[in-house]
Amino acid sequence: MIRLEGVRARGHHGVFEHERRDGQDFVVDLVAQLPVGAGGDDEITATLHYGEAAEALVEVLTGEPVDLLETLAERLLDAVERLPGGSACPRLEVTVHKPGAPITVPFTDVSVTAVRERRVPAVVALGANLGDAAGTLAAAVGELGGQPGVDLVGLSPLVQSDPVGGVEQPVYLNAVALVETTLTAPELLAALHRIEARHGRTREVRWGARTLDLDLIQHGDPRAGTEVRCSPEGEGAVGDPPAGLHLPHPRATERAFVLSPWAAVDPAAVLDGRPVAQRAAELDQGGLRPGPPWPPLTTGGRA
């Protein structure tokens, strides 16, 4: 988070003639949530320049008068979003204070807060091979779509896949869910882990059998320049200890049970600069078969 507090300038906003004529001081606080990896290689161009943000806020405060603080707050948000790095912030919040407001009773301050959250697409791969796998996946989809800040917007058919990794275990059911979310990548990954835990997911054996596996494959859209790309310290799978966030998922390009259902639900998807459908067609599909129909779903999304 970047917090910029107490930016002060004189403006002529208000509904009364004397406010437009004489002006008064306005004070603005800005909170900008930064995307994962903001700052890049310690470069200012990879984050929001708070000095430029302060200047942009002052320019709005001293600019064209408006009647309402609500209108002023929206214009302040617009100004920050237009800055380099501003449109990439998942969440922006401005509070505009009017300490000299023409109120006829004693008061300390009056303010209006406006919040703008950017919804980004994300791709979640689902798998299960213990117990009622189809029922567990359907329940997980419902819980995912019911998360605050998450809308389910697409769901692939179920596919059946042979296990990978050399551990003897039952066949898997797999699928891919597309969501739109205001959650950051770490927040969404944490939500996936909580859903897994509710369904008894354990991690004693890597690539072993599991009641539920939820992998965050992609956060943001590479076609729109909003994709999060980051690597943890050292090796490790997403969701496996140590809990490192690695995006896009480092092994997704080699897994037909991820790419084929993903291409089925989003034929235009792109991963690591290549069309997902094209890469899926190149992979050996021998261990991949159509799965059963989805059980009834109850979700908080629009799929």
C-alpha positions as CSV (number, residue, x, y, z in Angstrom):
1,M,0.0,0.0,0.0
2,I,1.0,3.5,-0.7
3,R,-0.6,6.0,1.7
4,L,-0.4,9.7,0.9
5,E,-2.1,11.8,3.6
6,G,-2.9,15.5,4.0
7,V,-2.4,16.8,0.4
8,R,-3.7,20.3,0.8
9,A,-4.7,22.9,-1.8
10,R,-7.2,25.8,-2.2
11,G,-10.1,25.2,-4.5
12,H,-13.5,26.8,-5.4
13,H,-15.8,23.8,-5.1
14,G,-19.2,24.0,-3.5
15,V,-22.8,24.8,-4.2
16,F,-22.8,28.3,-2.7
17,E,-21.8,31.5,-4.5
18,H,-19.3,32.5,-1.8
19,E,-17.5,29.1,-2.0
20,R,-17.1,29.6,-5.7
21,R,-15.9,33.2,-5.3
22,D,-13.7,33.0,-2.2
23,G,-12.5,29.4,-2.3
24,Q,-11.4,27.3,0.7
25,D,-8.8,24.7,1.6
26,F,-9.4,21.0,0.7
27,V,-7.4,18.1,2.0
28,V,-7.0,14.7,0.3
29,D,-5.8,11.3,1.5
30,L,-4.9,8.7,-1.0
31,V,-4.5,4.9,-0.5
32,A,-3.2,2.9,-3.5
33,Q,-2.9,-0.8,-3.4
34,L,0.0,-2.0,-5.5
35,P,0.1,-5.1,-7.6
36,V,2.4,-8.0,-6.8
37,G,6.0,-7.2,-7.9
38,A,5.5,-3.4,-7.9
39,G,8.9,-1.7,-8.1
40,G,10.3,-4.3,-10.4
41,D,14.1,-4.1,-10.2
42,D,13.9,-1.1,-7.9
43,E,12.6,1.1,-10.7
44,I,10.2,4.0,-10.1
45,T,8.5,3.3,-13.4
46,A,7.3,-0.1,-12.1
47,T,5.2,1.5,-9.3
48,L,3.0,4.5,-8.6
49,H,5.1,7.7,-8.3
50,Y,3.6,9.2,-5.2
51,G,5.2,12.6,-5.9
52,E,3.4,12.7,-9.3
53,A,0.2,11.5,-7.5
54,A,0.4,14.4,-5.1
55,E,0.7,16.9,-8.0
56,A,-2.2,15.3,-9.9
57,L,-4.4,15.6,-6.8
58,V,-3.5,19.3,-6.4
59,E,-4.2,19.9,-10.0
60,V,-7.8,18.6,-9.6
61,L,-8.3,20.5,-6.3
62,T,-7.2,23.8,-7.9
63,G,-8.9,23.1,-11.2
64,E,-12.5,23.3,-12.6
65,P,-15.0,23.8,-9.7
66,V,-17.7,21.3,-9.0
67,D,-20.6,21.4,-6.7
68,L,-20.3,18.1,-4.8
69,L,-17.5,16.4,-2.9
70,E,-18.6,13.1,-4.5
71,T,-17.9,14.5,-7.9
72,L,-14.5,15.9,-6.8
73,A,-13.6,12.5,-5.3
74,E,-14.3,10.7,-8.6
75,R,-12.2,13.3,-10.5
76,L,-9.4,12.7,-8.1
77,L,-9.6,8.9,-8.7
78,D,-9.6,9.6,-12.5
79,A,-6.4,11.7,-12.2
80,V,-4.5,9.0,-10.3
81,E,-5.6,6.3,-12.7
82,R,-4.2,8.3,-15.6
83,L,-0.7,8.3,-14.1
84,P,1.8,5.7,-15.1
85,G,1.2,2.7,-12.8
86,G,-2.2,4.1,-11.6
87,S,-4.3,1.9,-13.8
88,A,-2.4,-1.2,-12.6
89,C,-3.4,-0.6,-9.0
90,P,-6.0,-3.2,-8.0
91,R,-7.6,-0.7,-5.5
92,L,-7.6,3.1,-5.2
93,E,-9.2,5.0,-2.4
94,V,-9.4,8.8,-2.0
95,T,-10.8,10.8,0.9
96,V,-11.5,14.4,0.3
97,H,-11.9,16.6,3.4
98,K,-13.7,20.0,3.5
99,P,-12.8,21.3,7.0
100,G,-14.2,24.8,6.2
101,A,-17.6,23.5,4.9
102,P,-20.5,25.9,5.5
103,I,-22.2,24.0,8.3
104,T,-24.2,25.8,10.9
105,V,-23.3,23.6,13.9
106,P,-19.9,22.9,15.5
107,F,-17.9,20.2,13.7
108,T,-14.3,19.1,13.2
109,D,-14.3,17.8,9.6
110,V,-16.5,16.6,6.8
111,S,-15.2,14.2,4.1
112,V,-16.2,11.9,1.3
113,T,-14.4,8.7,0.5
114,A,-14.5,7.0,-2.9
115,V,-13.1,3.6,-3.7
116,R,-12.4,2.2,-7.1
117,E,-11.6,-1.5,-7.4
118,R,-10.3,-3.1,-10.6
119,R,-11.6,-6.5,-11.4
120,V,-9.1,-8.7,-13.1
121,P,-9.5,-12.2,-14.6
122,A,-7.8,-15.2,-13.0
123,V,-7.6,-18.9,-13.9
124,V,-7.9,-21.7,-11.3
125,A,-7.2,-25.3,-12.1
126,L,-9.2,-27.9,-10.0
127,G,-8.4,-31.6,-9.5
128,A,-9.4,-34.4,-7.1
129,N,-9.0,-38.2,-7.0
130,L,-10.2,-39.3,-3.6
131,G,-13.8,-39.9,-2.4
132,D,-16.6,-38.3,-4.3
133,A,-14.3,-36.3,-6.6
134,A,-17.0,-34.8,-8.8
135,G,-19.0,-33.8,-5.8
136,T,-16.0,-32.2,-4.1
137,L,-15.1,-30.3,-7.2
138,A,-18.7,-29.0,-7.6
139,A,-18.7,-27.9,-3.9
140,A,-15.3,-26.2,-4.4
141,V,-16.6,-24.3,-7.5
142,G,-19.5,-23.1,-5.4
143,E,-17.3,-21.9,-2.6
144,L,-14.9,-20.2,-5.0
145,G,-17.8,-18.3,-6.7
146,G,-19.1,-17.4,-3.2
147,Q,-15.9,-15.7,-2.1
148,P,-16.2,-12.0,-1.5
149,G,-14.6,-10.2,-4.4
150,V,-14.8,-13.2,-6.7
151,D,-17.2,-13.9,-9.5
152,L,-17.2,-17.2,-11.4
153,V,-17.5,-16.4,-15.1
154,G,-16.5,-19.6,-16.8
155,L,-16.2,-23.3,-16.1
156,S,-14.8,-26.1,-18.3
157,P,-16.3,-29.6,-18.6
158,L,-14.8,-32.2,-16.3
159,V,-12.0,-34.3,-17.8
160,Q,-10.5,-37.5,-16.5
161,S,-6.7,-37.7,-16.4
162,D,-4.0,-40.3,-15.4
163,P,-1.8,-39.3,-12.4
164,V,1.5,-37.7,-13.0
165,G,4.6,-37.8,-10.8
166,G,5.1,-41.6,-10.4
167,V,3.0,-42.0,-7.3
168,E,0.5,-44.9,-7.6
169,Q,-3.0,-43.5,-7.1
170,P,-6.5,-43.3,-8.6
171,V,-7.3,-41.4,-11.8
172,Y,-8.1,-37.7,-11.5
173,L,-11.1,-35.5,-12.4
174,N,-9.9,-32.1,-13.5
175,A,-11.4,-28.8,-14.6
176,V,-10.6,-25.1,-15.1
177,A,-12.6,-22.2,-13.6
178,L,-12.4,-18.6,-14.9
179,V,-13.1,-15.9,-12.4
180,E,-13.0,-12.1,-12.2
181,T,-11.8,-10.8,-8.9
182,T,-10.8,-7.7,-6.9
183,L,-8.5,-9.9,-4.8
184,T,-4.8,-9.7,-5.2
185,A,-3.0,-12.8,-6.3
186,P,-1.8,-13.6,-2.7
187,E,-5.3,-13.0,-1.4
188,L,-6.9,-15.3,-4.0
189,L,-4.3,-18.0,-3.4
190,A,-5.0,-17.8,0.3
191,A,-8.7,-18.2,-0.4
192,L,-8.0,-21.3,-2.5
193,H,-5.9,-22.8,0.3
194,R,-8.8,-22.3,2.8
195,I,-11.2,-24.1,0.4
196,E,-8.7,-27.0,0.1
197,A,-8.4,-27.2,3.9
198,R,-12.1,-27.4,4.4
199,H,-12.2,-30.4,2.1
200,G,-9.4,-32.2,4.0
201,R,-6.5,-31.4,1.7
202,T,-3.1,-32.5,3.1
203,R,0.4,-32.3,1.7
204,E,2.3,-35.3,3.1
205,V,3.3,-36.6,-0.3
206,R,4.2,-34.4,-3.2
207,W,2.1,-35.2,-6.3
208,G,0.2,-37.8,-4.1
209,A,-3.5,-38.5,-4.0
210,R,-5.7,-35.7,-2.8
211,T,-9.3,-34.8,-1.9
212,L,-9.0,-31.5,-3.6
213,D,-6.3,-29.5,-5.5
214,L,-6.8,-25.9,-6.4
215,D,-4.0,-24.2,-8.3
216,L,-3.8,-20.5,-9.3
217,I,-2.6,-20.7,-12.9
218,Q,-2.8,-17.0,-14.0
219,H,-3.8,-13.7,-12.4
220,G,-4.5,-10.9,-14.7
221,D,-4.7,-10.9,-18.5
222,P,-1.5,-10.9,-20.6
223,R,-3.6,-9.6,-23.5
224,A,-4.4,-6.5,-21.5
225,G,-1.0,-6.1,-19.9
226,T,-2.4,-6.8,-16.4
227,E,-0.9,-10.2,-15.8
228,V,1.0,-10.8,-12.5
229,R,4.4,-12.5,-13.1
230,C,6.4,-13.4,-10.0
231,S,8.7,-16.2,-8.7
232,P,9.3,-17.4,-5.1
233,E,12.7,-17.8,-3.6
234,G,14.0,-21.1,-4.9
235,E,12.0,-24.0,-6.2
236,G,8.5,-25.2,-5.1
237,A,5.0,-25.7,-6.5
238,V,2.3,-23.1,-6.0
239,G,0.6,-24.1,-2.8
240,D,3.3,-26.5,-1.6
241,P,5.5,-25.7,1.3
242,P,7.2,-23.3,1.3
243,A,4.1,-21.3,0.3
244,G,5.6,-19.3,-2.5
245,L,3.6,-17.5,-5.1
246,H,4.8,-18.4,-8.6
247,L,2.8,-16.9,-11.5
248,P,2.0,-18.0,-14.1
249,H,2.0,-21.5,-12.7
250,P,5.5,-22.9,-13.6
251,R,4.2,-26.3,-14.9
252,A,0.9,-25.4,-16.5
253,T,2.4,-25.3,-20.0
254,E,3.2,-29.0,-19.7
255,R,-0.1,-30.2,-18.4
256,A,-2.8,-31.3,-20.8
257,F,-5.3,-31.7,-18.0
258,V,-4.9,-27.9,-17.4
259,L,-4.5,-26.6,-20.9
260,S,-7.2,-28.7,-22.7
261,P,-10.1,-27.7,-20.3
262,W,-8.8,-24.1,-20.2
263,A,-8.9,-23.9,-24.0
264,A,-12.4,-25.4,-24.0
265,V,-13.7,-22.6,-21.8
266,D,-11.5,-19.8,-23.2
267,P,-10.3,-20.6,-26.8
268,A,-8.5,-17.2,-27.0
269,A,-6.5,-17.7,-23.8
270,V,-2.7,-17.0,-23.8
271,L,-0.1,-18.4,-21.4
272,D,3.6,-17.4,-21.5
273,G,3.0,-15.6,-24.9
274,R,1.5,-18.6,-26.6
275,P,-2.2,-19.5,-27.4
276,V,-3.3,-22.1,-24.8
277,A,-5.3,-24.0,-27.5
278,Q,-2.2,-24.3,-29.6
279,R,0.0,-25.6,-26.8
280,A,-2.7,-28.0,-25.7
281,A,-2.9,-29.5,-29.2
282,E,0.9,-30.1,-29.1
283,L,0.8,-32.1,-25.8
284,D,0.1,-35.9,-25.6
285,Q,-3.6,-36.3,-24.9
286,G,-3.4,-40.0,-24.3
287,G,-4.0,-39.8,-20.6
288,L,-6.9,-37.4,-21.0
289,R,-10.6,-38.5,-21.4
290,P,-14.0,-36.8,-21.1
291,G,-15.3,-36.9,-17.5
292,P,-18.8,-37.2,-16.1
293,P,-21.3,-34.3,-16.3
294,W,-21.0,-31.7,-13.5
295,P,-23.2,-32.3,-10.5
296,P,-25.6,-29.4,-9.7
297,L,-23.7,-26.3,-8.9
298,T,-24.6,-23.5,-6.5
299,T,-22.3,-20.6,-7.0
300,G,-22.1,-16.9,-6.3
301,G,-20.9,-16.2,-9.9
302,R,-22.3,-15.9,-13.4
303,A,-21.0,-19.1,-15.0
